[in-house]
Amino acid sequence: MSQSLDDAKASPTFCAFARVALGFAAIDINICSGRSNDVFLDTFRRELDETIAGKGVSRSVYEALTDDEFEDDQAYVDFLKGLRAYLFEDGPLP
């Protein structure tokens, strides 16, 4: 997964969420559980699924947007799968 920060524009909703909610912990990640904005949630879920499938935000871009670092791409994908399970499937906090 190789991508520049400019290429992240293809997934703006995911990047905004990563930068704000995940990177700076400025808002509780549970906002997604409220389903208050279906358009945002649908877009975010689509972009998250694309990223998990290797077509969205690369690990290097995500790490540049947040304070997170991953050992490798698989650890990044595993984190994203856990995040998806937490937000949309009542899974544990990753």
N, C-alpha and C positions, 0 to 999 in steps of 0.2 A: 504494500500500500504506500504509494508515493504521491504526495500532493503538496502544492504550495498553499500558503495562506490565501492567495487570490482565488485559487480553485475552490476554496471552502464556500464561496458565494453560491455554489449549487445547493448547499444545505444550510441556508441562513437561519432557519428556525432551530435546528439542532445546534448550530454554532452559538447562537445567542443563548440558548439554554445552558450549554456547556460553559460558556464564559461567565454567565451570571450565577446560575444556580449551583453548578458543580465547582467551578473555579474559585469563586469567592464566597460560597456558602451564604450569599446575601438573602436568599429566600429559601424557604423549606421546600425540599424536593417533593413533598406531599401535595403541592399545588396541583400536580397532574392527577391526583386521585379524585379531586373535586369535580372533574369533567365540566368545569364552568365555561370553557371555550372549546367547543368541539372542533372548530376549524383549526385552531392552534394544535390541539391534541392529535388530530388526524394527520396534520402535516408533520408534527414532531415524530409520531410513530412511524410514518413512512420513511422519513429521513433517518431515523434510528435503524430501521430494518435495512435500509440501503447501506448504511455504514457497517452493520453487522455482516452483510453479504459482501463487503469489500468494495462497494461502489460509492461510498460516501466519504465522510471525513476520515482522513488517515490518522494513524496513531501520532505521527509527528505534528500534524496540525492540531489535534486535540491537546497534546501536551503543551503546545505553544499557547493555546487558549486558556489552559488551566494550570494548576500547580501539580497535577498528577503526572506520574511517570510509570511506564510499564516496562517489564523486562523484555517483552517481545510482542509481536502482533497478536499472537494467540492469547496472551494475558489481557491485552486490550479488548479483543473480541469477547473473551469470557466475562470481563467486567461489564461490557455493554449488554450482553445477554442477561446478566444478573440485574442490571439496571432496568431492562425491559420487563423482566419478571416482577421486579418490585413495583414498578409503576403501573403495569397493566394486568398483572396476573396475581396480585396479592402475595408475591414472593417476599423473602427476607431482604433487608437492606444490604446491598452489596458492599 
